[in-house]
């Protein structure tokens, strides 16, 4: 029943986003905008996204190492690219996260819950960095751009970040969590959830690791926002780069939520809605969103090659645990 509800909800949201785009844009004009897009700006956007992947992979490696799971940067980077490929056919970032968990669990037998906790902690720290970057963006927008209509999105994620941080890292939250234990035991999921919780709570004693990951994430996202700016420049949108430091964090946050497969239509609708408030035509805004979609597709191509090569070799070999 849940699966059916989720599928129906996804289809409804996708249809709503497509209907919104059909109402706002003229297909012929949009195609003309895309036909004259600058390949130079597009290539810059792709380069920004691709070159930041090893940094994100290293960040993941630091969190794994803190749990005694050593991995080489080469494997981490290859798996990160493969995760982007998975994200093209599964709901947004969740598909890629699942692939990383599975690949890590194959190499570290019996540590699936910990691997899941690490990936979700990394995702949570990414969300926290995005919220912080969004706050900076709003400060930059004061007196320049009116984006007050999007404050509620930022507010929802700020609240969620605070609640999750309290639940996973505050010792005072443990009595509250114990209240759910009888129900979890009846559902026979108490043990894996406890391992998952302990895997994340473990980092409470590693503030340096968490701080380093948060700072690196903030820096990478600040750089990746320039890929959105370059995508817009590719279709002739000439706005102050500060606009994208308001828009970028909001887009990243929206794309964290699995509304549709790979964010199809939702991403473009967001471009049309946000840039439309700044006087950009719906056709140009949609074209910018579509170019950014192509950038993400290019980001997934190396992962597709790695997945095919891995399949030909027979898959990943489990790593032997010591100690």
C-alpha positions as YAML, in Angstrom:
chain: A
units: angstrom
residues:
- id: 1
  name: UNK
  ca: [0.00, 0.00, 0.00]
- id: 2
  name: UNK
  ca: [2.82, 2.37, 0.90]
- id: 3
  name: UNK
  ca: [4.60, 1.59, -2.37]
- id: 4
  name: UNK
  ca: [1.43, 2.30, -4.36]
- id: 5
  name: UNK
  ca: [0.84, 5.56, -2.47]
- id: 6
  name: UNK
  ca: [4.42, 6.65, -3.08]
- id: 7
  name: UNK
  ca: [4.23, 5.88, -6.79]
- id: 8
  name: UNK
  ca: [0.89, 7.68, -7.16]
- id: 9
  name: UNK
  ca: [2.23, 10.67, -5.23]
- id: 10
  name: UNK
  ca: [5.33, 10.82, -7.44]
- id: 11
  name: UNK
  ca: [3.22, 10.70, -10.60]
- id: 12
  name: UNK
  ca: [0.87, 13.41, -9.32]
- id: 13
  name: UNK
  ca: [3.74, 15.74, -8.41]
- id: 14
  name: UNK
  ca: [5.46, 15.10, -11.73]
- id: 15
  name: UNK
  ca: [2.24, 15.80, -13.62]
- id: 16
  name: UNK
  ca: [1.70, 19.02, -11.64]
- id: 17
  name: UNK
  ca: [5.25, 20.22, -12.41]
- id: 18
  name: UNK
  ca: [4.86, 19.35, -16.10]
- id: 19
  name: UNK
  ca: [1.49, 21.15, -16.25]
- id: 20
  name: UNK
  ca: [3.06, 24.23, -14.65]
- id: 21
  name: UNK
  ca: [5.84, 24.22, -17.24]
- id: 22
  name: UNK
  ca: [3.40, 23.72, -20.11]
- id: 23
  name: UNK
  ca: [1.44, 26.73, -18.87]
- id: 24
  name: UNK
  ca: [4.50, 28.96, -18.51]
- id: 25
  name: UNK
  ca: [6.72, 28.22, -21.51]
- id: 26
  name: UNK
  ca: [6.51, 28.32, -25.30]
- id: 27
  name: UNK
  ca: [8.17, 25.18, -26.62]
- id: 28
  name: UNK
  ca: [9.33, 26.70, -29.89]
- id: 29
  name: UNK
  ca: [10.99, 29.68, -28.21]
- id: 30
  name: UNK
  ca: [12.63, 27.43, -25.62]
- id: 31
  name: UNK
  ca: [14.07, 25.14, -28.29]
- id: 32
  name: UNK
  ca: [15.54, 28.19, -30.05]
- id: 33
  name: UNK
  ca: [17.15, 29.33, -26.79]
- id: 34
  name: UNK
  ca: [18.66, 25.89, -26.27]
- id: 35
  name: UNK
  ca: [19.84, 25.69, -29.88]
- id: 36
  name: UNK
  ca: [21.93, 28.84, -29.45]
- id: 37
  name: UNK
  ca: [23.30, 27.89, -26.00]
- id: 38
  name: UNK
  ca: [27.01, 28.41, -25.39]
- id: 39
  name: UNK
  ca: [29.01, 25.18, -25.29]
- id: 40
  name: UNK
  ca: [31.82, 26.98, -23.46]
- id: 41
  name: UNK
  ca: [29.65, 27.89, -20.47]
- id: 42
  name: UNK
  ca: [28.13, 24.39, -20.52]
- id: 43
  name: UNK
  ca: [31.59, 22.80, -20.46]
- id: 44
  name: UNK
  ca: [32.56, 25.03, -17.52]
- id: 45
  name: UNK
  ca: [29.49, 23.86, -15.57]
- id: 46
  name: UNK
  ca: [30.33, 20.21, -16.26]
- id: 47
  name: UNK
  ca: [33.97, 20.72, -15.25]
- id: 48
  name: UNK
  ca: [32.96, 22.32, -11.94]
- id: 49
  name: UNK
  ca: [30.70, 19.40, -11.06]
- id: 50
  name: UNK
  ca: [33.13, 16.66, -12.13]
- id: 51
  name: UNK
  ca: [36.23, 18.13, -10.47]
- id: 52
  name: UNK
  ca: [34.50, 18.44, -7.10]
- id: 53
  name: UNK
  ca: [33.57, 14.74, -6.93]
- id: 54
  name: UNK
  ca: [36.98, 13.54, -5.58]
- id: 55
  name: UNK
  ca: [36.68, 16.09, -2.78]
- id: 56
  name: UNK
  ca: [33.24, 14.75, -1.83]
- id: 57
  name: UNK
  ca: [34.60, 11.21, -2.04]
- id: 58
  name: UNK
  ca: [37.46, 12.11, 0.32]
- id: 59
  name: UNK
  ca: [34.90, 13.58, 2.73]
- id: 60
  name: UNK
  ca: [33.02, 10.27, 2.74]
- id: 61
  name: UNK
  ca: [36.32, 8.46, 3.31]
- id: 62
  name: UNK
  ca: [37.04, 10.52, 6.45]
- id: 63
  name: UNK
  ca: [33.72, 9.47, 7.96]
- id: 64
  name: UNK
  ca: [34.37, 5.81, 7.08]
- id: 65
  name: UNK
  ca: [37.86, 5.94, 8.58]
- id: 66
  name: UNK
  ca: [36.46, 7.26, 11.86]
- id: 67
  name: UNK
  ca: [34.52, 3.98, 12.05]
- id: 68
  name: UNK
  ca: [37.55, 1.85, 11.22]
- id: 69
  name: UNK
  ca: [36.67, 1.33, 7.56]
- id: 70
  name: UNK
  ca: [39.66, 2.29, 5.42]
- id: 71
  name: UNK
  ca: [39.11, 2.84, 1.70]
- id: 72
  name: UNK
  ca: [41.27, 4.27, -1.05]
- id: 73
  name: UNK
  ca: [40.28, 7.53, -2.68]
- id: 74
  name: UNK
  ca: [40.19, 5.80, -6.07]
- id: 75
  name: UNK
  ca: [37.44, 3.40, -4.95]
- id: 76
  name: UNK
  ca: [35.55, 6.14, -3.12]
- id: 77
  name: UNK
  ca: [35.59, 8.39, -6.18]
- id: 78
  name: UNK
  ca: [34.54, 5.60, -8.53]
- id: 79
  name: UNK
  ca: [31.65, 4.65, -6.24]
- id: 80
  name: UNK
  ca: [30.59, 8.29, -5.90]
- id: 81
  name: UNK
  ca: [30.38, 8.61, -9.68]
- id: 82
  name: UNK
  ca: [28.39, 5.35, -9.84]
- id: 83
  name: UNK
  ca: [26.02, 6.79, -7.23]
- id: 84
  name: UNK
  ca: [25.32, 9.75, -9.52]
- id: 85
  name: UNK
  ca: [24.46, 7.25, -12.26]
- id: 86
  name: UNK
  ca: [22.02, 5.45, -9.95]
- id: 87
  name: UNK
  ca: [20.46, 8.80, -9.15]
- id: 88
  name: UNK
  ca: [19.42, 9.17, -12.79]
- id: 89
  name: UNK
  ca: [16.99, 6.26, -12.57]
- id: 90
  name: UNK
  ca: [16.02, 6.32, -8.88]
- id: 91
  name: UNK
  ca: [14.43, 9.10, -6.79]
- id: 92
  name: UNK
  ca: [16.96, 11.98, -6.64]
- id: 93
  name: UNK
  ca: [19.88, 11.48, -4.26]
- id: 94
  name: UNK
  ca: [18.31, 8.49, -2.47]
- id: 95
  name: UNK
  ca: [19.20, 6.09, -5.25]
- id: 96
  name: UNK
  ca: [22.85, 7.09, -5.13]
- id: 97
  name: UNK
  ca: [22.92, 6.85, -1.33]
- id: 98
  name: UNK
  ca: [21.52, 3.31, -1.47]
- id: 99
  name: UNK
  ca: [24.16, 2.26, -3.97]
- id: 100
  name: UNK
  ca: [26.96, 3.60, -1.76]
- id: 101
  name: UNK
  ca: [25.56, 1.76, 1.25]
- id: 102
  name: UNK
  ca: [25.34, -1.52, -0.68]
- id: 103
  name: UNK
  ca: [28.84, -1.22, -2.12]
- id: 104
  name: UNK
  ca: [30.32, -0.38, 1.29]
- id: 105
  name: UNK
  ca: [28.47, -3.25, 2.99]
- id: 106
  name: UNK
  ca: [29.85, -5.67, 0.38]
- id: 107
  name: UNK
  ca: [33.39, -4.67, 1.32]
- id: 108
  name: UNK
  ca: [32.77, -4.54, 5.07]
- id: 109
  name: UNK
  ca: [30.64, -7.51, 6.00]
- id: 110
  name: UNK
  ca: [28.25, -7.08, 8.90]
- id: 111
  name: UNK
  ca: [28.44, -3.30, 8.95]
- id: 112
  name: UNK
  ca: [25.43, -2.38, 6.84]
- id: 113
  name: UNK
  ca: [23.77, -0.34, 9.60]
- id: 114
  name: UNK
  ca: [26.97, 1.62, 10.21]
- id: 115
  name: UNK
  ca: [27.48, 2.20, 6.49]
- id: 116
  name: UNK
  ca: [23.90, 3.45, 6.22]
- id: 117
  name: UNK
  ca: [24.39, 5.78, 9.17]
- id: 118
  name: UNK
  ca: [27.57, 7.23, 7.66]
- id: 119
  name: UNK
  ca: [25.93, 7.94, 4.29]
- id: 120
  name: UNK
  ca: [22.90, 9.54, 5.94]
- id: 121
  name: UNK
  ca: [25.12, 11.53, 8.31]
- id: 122
  name: UNK
  ca: [27.02, 12.79, 5.28]
- id: 123
  name: UNK
  ca: [23.70, 13.71, 3.68]
- id: 124
  name: UNK
  ca: [22.61, 15.45, 6.89]
- id: 125
  name: UNK
  ca: [25.83, 17.44, 7.10]
- id: 126
  name: UNK
  ca: [25.31, 18.38, 3.46]
- id: 127
  name: UNK
  ca: [21.84, 19.63, 4.33]
- id: 128
  name: UNK
  ca: [23.21, 21.61, 7.29]
- id: 129
  name: UNK
  ca: [25.89, 23.20, 5.08]
- id: 130
  name: UNK
  ca: [23.23, 24.04, 2.50]
- id: 131
  name: UNK
  ca: [21.05, 25.68, 5.15]
- id: 132
  name: UNK
  ca: [24.05, 27.74, 6.30]
- id: 133
  name: UNK
  ca: [24.91, 28.71, 2.74]
- id: 134
  name: UNK
  ca: [21.28, 29.61, 2.15]
- id: 135
  name: UNK
  ca: [21.36, 31.93, 5.17]
- id: 136
  name: UNK
  ca: [24.41, 33.66, 3.72]
- id: 137
  name: UNK
  ca: [22.61, 33.92, 0.39]
- id: 138
  name: UNK
  ca: [19.62, 35.61, 1.98]
- id: 139
  name: UNK
  ca: [21.90, 38.12, 3.68]
- id: 140
  name: UNK
  ca: [23.43, 38.87, 0.29]
- id: 141
  name: UNK
  ca: [19.96, 39.35, -1.21]
- id: 142
  name: UNK
  ca: [18.83, 42.01, 1.27]
- id: 143
  name: UNK
  ca: [18.23, 45.21, -0.62]
- id: 144
  name: UNK
  ca: [18.91, 43.57, -3.97]
- id: 145
  name: UNK
  ca: [16.42, 40.73, -4.60]
- id: 146
  name: UNK
  ca: [12.98, 39.94, -3.19]
- id: 147
  name: UNK
  ca: [12.97, 36.21, -2.47]
- id: 148
  name: UNK
  ca: [10.84, 36.27, 0.66]
- id: 149
  name: UNK
  ca: [8.42, 33.77, -0.90]
- id: 150
  name: UNK
  ca: [11.10, 31.08, -0.57]
- id: 151
  name: UNK
  ca: [11.87, 31.69, 3.10]
- id: 152
  name: UNK
  ca: [9.48, 28.90, 4.12]
- id: 153
  name: UNK
  ca: [11.58, 26.30, 2.31]
- id: 154
  name: UNK
  ca: [14.66, 27.42, 4.19]
- id: 155
  name: UNK
  ca: [12.70, 27.48, 7.45]
- id: 156
  name: UNK
  ca: [11.48, 23.89, 7.06]
- id: 157
  name: UNK
  ca: [15.00, 22.59, 6.57]
- id: 158
  name: UNK
  ca: [16.41, 24.68, 9.43]
- id: 159
  name: UNK
  ca: [13.81, 23.17, 11.76]
- id: 160
  name: UNK
  ca: [14.46, 19.65, 10.47]
- id: 161
  name: UNK
  ca: [18.23, 20.05, 10.87]
- id: 162
  name: UNK
  ca: [17.84, 21.19, 14.48]
- id: 163
  name: UNK
  ca: [15.49, 18.32, 15.37]
- id: 164
  name: UNK
  ca: [17.67, 15.62, 13.80]
- id: 165
  name: UNK
  ca: [20.84, 17.03, 15.38]
- id: 166
  name: UNK
  ca: [19.16, 16.87, 18.78]
- id: 167
  name: UNK
  ca: [17.91, 13.31, 18.30]
- id: 168
  name: UNK
  ca: [21.22, 11.88, 17.13]
- id: 169
  name: UNK
  ca: [23.77, 13.81, 19.15]
- id: 170
  name: UNK
  ca: [22.14, 14.98, 22.40]
- id: 171
  name: UNK
  ca: [22.35, 12.50, 25.28]
- id: 172
  name: UNK
  ca: [19.22, 14.08, 26.73]
- id: 173
  name: UNK
  ca: [17.31, 12.74, 23.69]
- id: 174
  name: UNK
  ca: [17.91, 9.11, 24.67]
- id: 175
  name: UNK
  ca: [14.99, 8.89, 27.16]
- id: 176
  name: UNK
  ca: [12.69, 10.12, 24.40]
- id: 177
  name: UNK
  ca: [14.04, 7.56, 21.96]
- id: 178
  name: UNK
  ca: [13.57, 4.75, 24.49]
- id: 179
  name: UNK
  ca: [9.84, 5.43, 24.46]
- id: 180
  name: UNK
  ca: [9.72, 4.03, 20.93]
- id: 181
  name: UNK
  ca: [11.68, 0.88, 21.81]
- id: 182
  name: UNK
  ca: [8.69, -1.40, 22.62]
- id: 183
  name: UNK
  ca: [7.08, -0.61, 19.27]
- id: 184
  name: UNK
  ca: [10.37, -1.13, 17.41]
- id: 185
  name: UNK
  ca: [10.88, -4.48, 19.12]
- id: 186
  name: UNK
  ca: [7.39, -5.61, 18.11]
- id: 187
  name: UNK
  ca: [8.23, -4.62, 14.54]
- id: 188
  name: UNK
  ca: [11.57, -6.48, 14.87]
- id: 189
  name: UNK
  ca: [13.61, -3.50, 13.76]
- id: 190
  name: UNK
  ca: [14.99, -2.41, 17.13]
- id: 191
  name: UNK
  ca: [18.44, -4.01, 16.66]
- id: 192
  name: UNK
  ca: [19.27, -2.57, 13.20]
- id: 193
  name: UNK
  ca: [17.95, 0.86, 14.20]
- id: 194
  name: UNK
  ca: [20.03, 0.79, 17.39]
- id: 195
  name: UNK
  ca: [23.14, -0.01, 15.35]
- id: 196
  name: UNK
  ca: [22.22, 2.76, 12.93]
- id: 197
  name: UNK
  ca: [21.79, 5.24, 15.79]
- id: 198
  name: UNK
  ca: [25.02, 4.23, 17.51]
- id: 199
  name: UNK
  ca: [26.86, 4.53, 14.19]
- id: 200
  name: UNK
  ca: [25.86, 8.20, 13.92]
- id: 201
  name: UNK
  ca: [26.08, 9.00, 17.64]
- id: 202
  name: UNK
  ca: [29.67, 7.70, 17.54]
- id: 203
  name: UNK
  ca: [30.69, 10.97, 15.87]
- id: 204
  name: UNK
  ca: [29.62, 12.97, 18.92]
- id: 205
  name: UNK
  ca: [33.09, 12.20, 20.22]
- id: 206
  name: UNK
  ca: [34.69, 13.19, 16.90]
- id: 207
  name: UNK
  ca: [33.92, 16.92, 16.63]
- id: 208
  name: UNK
  ca: [37.04, 17.56, 14.55]
- id: 209
  name: UNK
  ca: [35.92, 15.08, 11.90]
- id: 210
  name: UNK
  ca: [32.41, 16.52, 11.82]
- id: 211
  name: UNK
  ca: [33.74, 20.09, 11.66]
- id: 212
  name: UNK
  ca: [36.13, 19.28, 8.83]
- id: 213
  name: UNK
  ca: [33.43, 17.50, 6.82]
- id: 214
  name: UNK
  ca: [31.02, 20.42, 7.35]
- id: 215
  name: UNK
  ca: [33.59, 23.03, 6.24]
- id: 216
  name: UNK
  ca: [34.60, 21.02, 3.16]
- id: 217
  name: UNK
  ca: [30.94, 20.47, 2.25]
- id: 218
  name: UNK
  ca: [30.26, 24.18, 2.56]
- id: 219
  name: UNK
  ca: [33.22, 24.98, 0.29]
- id: 220
  name: UNK
  ca: [32.21, 22.39, -2.34]
- id: 221
  name: UNK
  ca: [28.63, 23.62, -2.43]
- id: 222
  name: UNK
  ca: [29.80, 27.22, -2.75]
- id: 223
  name: UNK
  ca: [31.84, 26.17, -5.80]
- id: 224
  name: UNK
  ca: [29.05, 24.03, -7.26]
- id: 225
  name: UNK
  ca: [26.66, 26.96, -7.20]
- id: 226
  name: UNK
  ca: [28.86, 28.41, -9.94]
- id: 227
  name: UNK
  ca: [27.74, 25.47, -12.13]
- id: 228
  name: UNK
  ca: [24.17, 26.79, -11.86]
- id: 229
  name: UNK
  ca: [25.42, 30.27, -12.75]
- id: 230
  name: UNK
  ca: [27.33, 28.87, -15.77]
- id: 231
  name: UNK
  ca: [24.24, 26.92, -16.90]
- id: 232
  name: UNK
  ca: [22.22, 30.14, -16.86]
- id: 233
  name: UNK
  ca: [24.98, 32.03, -18.68]
- id: 234
  name: UNK
  ca: [24.96, 29.32, -21.35]
- id: 235
  name: UNK
  ca: [21.43, 30.33, -22.37]
- id: 236
  name: UNK
  ca: [22.07, 34.07, -22.18]
- id: 237
  name: UNK
  ca: [20.79, 34.85, -18.68]
- id: 238
  name: UNK
  ca: [22.99, 37.61, -17.30]
- id: 239
  name: UNK
  ca: [22.29, 38.08, -13.59]
- id: 240
  name: UNK
  ca: [24.51, 39.00, -10.69]
- id: 241
  name: UNK
  ca: [26.26, 35.86, -9.39]
- id: 242
  name: UNK
  ca: [24.84, 36.66, -5.93]
- id: 243
  name: UNK
  ca: [21.43, 35.59, -7.25]
- id: 244
  name: UNK
  ca: [22.67, 32.02, -7.52]
- id: 245
  name: UNK
  ca: [23.96, 32.02, -3.94]
- id: 246
  name: UNK
  ca: [20.34, 32.60, -2.96]
- id: 247
  name: UNK
  ca: [18.90, 30.21, -5.54]
- id: 248
  name: UNK
  ca: [21.53, 27.44, -5.34]
- id: 249
  name: UNK
  ca: [21.02, 26.35, -1.72]
- id: 250
  name: UNK
  ca: [17.25, 26.32, -2.23]
- id: 251
  name: UNK
  ca: [17.65, 24.15, -5.33]
- id: 252
  name: UNK
  ca: [19.97, 21.77, -3.47]
- id: 253
  name: UNK
  ca: [17.45, 21.47, -0.65]
- id: 254
  name: UNK
  ca: [14.53, 20.90, -3.01]
- id: 255
  name: UNK
  ca: [16.48, 18.20, -4.84]
- id: 256
  name: UNK
  ca: [17.16, 16.37, -1.57]
- id: 257
  name: UNK
  ca: [13.47, 15.51, -1.36]
- id: 258
  name: UNK
  ca: [12.45, 12.58, -3.64]
- id: 259
  name: UNK
  ca: [9.54, 14.31, -5.38]
- id: 260
  name: UNK
  ca: [10.16, 12.68, -8.78]
- id: 261
  name: UNK
  ca: [12.67, 10.42, -10.51]
- id: 262
  name: UNK
  ca: [15.89, 12.42, -10.79]
- id: 263
  name: UNK
  ca: [13.94, 15.59, -10.01]
- id: 264
  name: UNK
  ca: [12.41, 15.59, -13.51]
- id: 265
  name: UNK
  ca: [10.18, 18.65, -14.07]
- id: 266
  name: UNK
  ca: [10.50, 19.78, -10.42]
- id: 267
  name: UNK
  ca: [14.00, 21.14, -11.08]
- id: 268
  name: UNK
  ca: [12.93, 22.99, -14.21]
- id: 269
  name: UNK
  ca: [9.77, 24.29, -12.52]
- id: 270
  name: UNK
  ca: [11.93, 25.66, -9.70]
- id: 271
  name: UNK
  ca: [14.16, 27.48, -12.22]
- id: 272
  name: UNK
  ca: [11.08, 29.00, -13.90]
- id: 273
  name: UNK
  ca: [9.50, 30.00, -10.60]
- id: 274
  name: UNK
  ca: [12.61, 31.46, -8.95]
- id: 275
  name: UNK
  ca: [14.16, 33.23, -11.94]
- id: 276
  name: UNK
  ca: [10.71, 34.46, -12.97]
- id: 277
  name: UNK
  ca: [10.59, 36.58, -9.79]
- id: 278
  name: UNK
  ca: [13.73, 38.34, -11.09]
- id: 279
  name: UNK
  ca: [12.30, 39.20, -14.49]
- id: 280
  name: UNK
  ca: [13.74, 36.26, -16.46]
- id: 281
  name: UNK
  ca: [11.37, 34.87, -19.09]
- id: 282
  name: UNK
  ca: [9.93, 31.41, -18.47]
- id: 283
  name: UNK
  ca: [11.50, 30.14, -21.70]
- id: 284
  name: UNK
  ca: [15.02, 31.19, -20.70]
- id: 285
  name: UNK
  ca: [14.57, 29.97, -17.14]
- id: 286
  name: UNK
  ca: [13.37, 26.56, -18.33]
- id: 287
  name: UNK
  ca: [16.28, 26.37, -20.75]
- id: 288
  name: UNK
  ca: [18.71, 27.09, -17.89]
- id: 289
  name: UNK
  ca: [17.13, 24.34, -15.81]
- id: 290
  name: UNK
  ca: [17.35, 21.92, -18.72]
- id: 291
  name: UNK
  ca: [21.02, 22.77, -19.30]
- id: 292
  name: UNK
  ca: [21.70, 22.12, -15.62]
- id: 293
  name: UNK
  ca: [19.92, 18.77, -16.01]
- id: 294
  name: UNK
  ca: [22.28, 17.93, -18.90]
- id: 295
  name: UNK
  ca: [25.23, 18.90, -16.67]
- id: 296
  name: UNK
  ca: [24.04, 16.38, -14.07]
- id: 297
  name: UNK
  ca: [23.62, 13.74, -16.78]
- id: 298
  name: UNK
  ca: [27.22, 14.33, -17.88]
- id: 299
  name: UNK
  ca: [28.26, 13.95, -14.25]
- id: 300
  name: UNK
  ca: [26.68, 10.48, -14.29]
- id: 301
  name: UNK
  ca: [28.47, 9.25, -17.43]
- id: 302
  name: UNK
  ca: [31.75, 8.19, -15.73]
- id: 303
  name: UNK
  ca: [29.71, 6.21, -13.21]
- id: 304
  name: UNK
  ca: [27.94, 4.36, -16.02]
- id: 305
  name: UNK
  ca: [31.31, 3.32, -17.39]
- id: 306
  name: UNK
  ca: [32.45, 2.14, -13.95]
- id: 307
  name: UNK
  ca: [29.24, 0.15, -13.41]
- id: 308
  name: UNK
  ca: [29.56, -1.59, -16.79]
- id: 309
  name: UNK
  ca: [33.23, -2.37, -16.15]
- id: 310
  name: UNK
  ca: [32.42, -3.69, -12.67]
- id: 311
  name: UNK
  ca: [29.69, -5.90, -14.12]
- id: 312
  name: UNK
  ca: [32.09, -7.32, -16.68]
- id: 313
  name: UNK
  ca: [34.58, -8.11, -13.89]
- id: 314
  name: UNK
  ca: [31.87, -9.85, -11.87]
- id: 315
  name: UNK
  ca: [31.19, -7.18, -9.25]
- id: 316
  name: UNK
  ca: [33.06, -5.93, -6.22]
- id: 317
  name: UNK
  ca: [35.01, -8.35, -4.05]
- id: 318
  name: UNK
  ca: [34.27, -8.35, -0.33]
- id: 319
  name: UNK
  ca: [37.03, -6.96, 1.82]
- id: 320
  name: UNK
  ca: [38.30, -9.16, 4.62]
- id: 321
  name: UNK
  ca: [37.83, -7.54, 8.04]
- id: 322
  name: UNK
  ca: [40.70, -7.72, 10.51]
- id: 323
  name: UNK
  ca: [40.63, -7.40, 14.25]
...
